[in-house]
Amino acid sequence: MSVKASVSMSDQQDAFVRALVQQGRFASASAVVQRGLDLLQQETEREAAELAALRAFFAERANGPFDDTDPARSAAQDMIARKRAAHGL
């Protein structure tokens, strides 16, 4: 099903749409607008999926065990000390 709608755009946007049609990249201005809406829908859906994944990740981390940073900090300090010693510092 197709719905007719009036769309306002700037002169620059209109020129861009017309150029795409003249270049043969799209059959009509409607096809350009439809493609733009398809891309916007895909972007919106991808962002929503990414946000849901981040929320799930942080919820899992908030409810899970927390790692103590002391072992990592100690390992980093040991590595730095070995590098300094190796370079005579």
N, C-alpha and C positions, 0 to 999 in steps of 0.2 A: 504494500500500500504506500502511496506517495502523498505527502502533505505539502501544499503550497504555502510558502511563508515569505514575507517581505523582510529583507535583511539590509540594514544600513551599514555602510563601510566607508572608510576614509578614501580620499582620492588616490592615495598611495596603494591601498589595498585593492581598489578597483583596477588600477593600472597593472598590478601584479597578477590579478586574476585574468584579466584580458590577455596579458602576455603569455600566460600558461596555456590558455586556449588557442591563441594564435600560433604558438610553437607546436601545437598538436599533442601536448602532454595530457590534456583533458578535452573531452568532447564539448563541455559547456561550463559556464560559471557555476551552475548547480553541482556539477561533478566535482569541481574544486572545493566548494563549500562542504559537500558530503565527505570528501576525503579528509578535510580539516577536522570535521566533527568526529570521524572515525578515529583519527589519531588522538584527539583530545579524550575520547572515551577510553581508548587503550591506555593512555597515560594515567588517567584517573583511576582505572581499575588496577593498574600496576602499582600505583602509589598506595592505594587502599590495601592491596595484598602485602606490600612491604611493611606498612604500618601495623597490620595485624600480626605479621611475623615478628616484628620488633616488640610489640606488646606481649606476645606469647613468650618470647625469649626473656624479657625482663620480669614477667610474672614467674617464670620458672626459676630464674636466678634469685628472685626475692624470697621464694619459698624453699630454695635449696640450701645446701651447706655452703658456708663461706670459707674461702681459703685464707689462711694466715699469710701475710706478706713477708713475715720475717725470714722464712727459708729462701725466698727469691732475693730479698735484699742482701742476705748473707752471701749467697752464691755470686751475686753481682759484685759485691765488695771483694770477695776472694779472687774473682777473675781480674778485677782492676789491679789488685795488689800483685798478682802474678805477671800481668802485662808490664807494670811499672818496674818490677824486679828484673824482668827479661830485658828491659831497655835501660837498666841501670839508673832508674829514677828513685 
